[in-house]
Amino acid sequence: MTPEISGGVLGDKVVWVTGAGRGLGRAIARGLAAAGAQLVLTSRSEAELWRVRGELQETQATEVLIEPGSVVSAADVRAIVDRSMRRFGRLDVLVHCAGISPIFKPSENVEDDEWSEIIDTNLTGTFYCCREAGRVMLRQGSGSIIAVSSVHGSVGMERLAAYTASKGGVEMLTRTLALEWARYGVRVNALAPGYFRTPMSEPLLNSRWGERIRAAVPMDRFGDCEELVGAALFLASDASTYVTGTTLFVDGGWTAR
């Protein structure tokens, strides 16, 4: 189930995608390349990035810069943006997909280091990437930042205390940055996916909890990664020039219940 994307929608915009080595980030990177973007791809795994780059260059005439690093490191994030600017001279779009959800346990059993790892990666990492991309875009007087949140940024879920807290923070960060930067031509929005089949979600979806989760989705199925691409393209492109500070849900109807 792969939506057709017409070339040239992004008109050679330079787009930085974090978490691009697998799952939603990889699918979005492929969709952006098909739409004409030049790409900066970030992940902690350099091997995964090279694999994605190879896939893209087999099928798309697009320039792809590989920038491995951790979004939890402010120094890594600054260096990635600096090198991207030296290569391309501008940064038009950030799609921040990097995130983790390594635990699924009752809140009273969550350890200090587990809480910190999730908040640091999902929330602080989002801030670092938005801040550094925002600095460039504010100087340019234009840009679009897309933070990938979750349906659980708005809807609670048992056994996901740290994850839901981090994604709720991402959505409030999105709204605050949108208010601060709108007058300078920089738009900031969030994408809130429901349950998609990714390497991160598969263990949960294949567990005894999977049927319970699927039953709560009005469309009665989990999403395919490619089904998030259209929403990302909308927010990245000039089709959404009057859209900022919003959360776009792509959740199979979860929030419509």
C-alpha angles and dihedrals in degrees: 000000000000118000115226112248119199117224122251098030090125096039097219094310114169108241127188114206120189121198086029099146098083147354120012094355093054092048092048092048090053092049092049092050090051088053092056103263126148107226142219108191123198131186137139089246113071091188091058091050093052089050092052091045090053092051092050097047092050091062109017134057093223135126114242125192116197114215113171116193147114122274087209089068113078088197092054091049093050091048092050092052092045093052091045090053092049089052101042107013093225144044118215105171139020119198105187108199101150112120144127139217104181100157137053108183142121113285094243089061097051111117123222093247092049091053092047094048093054096044092045094050102038102035110018091040089052090052093049092051094044092047096052094042089045093055090057094044093048089056090048093047092229143064147118125235119194117189115195107225124162141243082257091065084079105018121058123232128191117244092022102085098137094040095049091045091051094049093046086054091051091056094050090045088052092053094046094050090046090056093047098045106034093092089057096054097257117129122202122192139157133228114212112198123193119212112327126174105254134143087261096051102036097086090055096041091050093049128085087273092062097080091048091052093046091050089058092057110091091211087056096228143072121257128257114232092241090061090073093056098082093055091049091049091051093054093042095049136069088258087086102044092132095046121097137140093026135125114222111205119212099176113126090256097306094138092044092069 
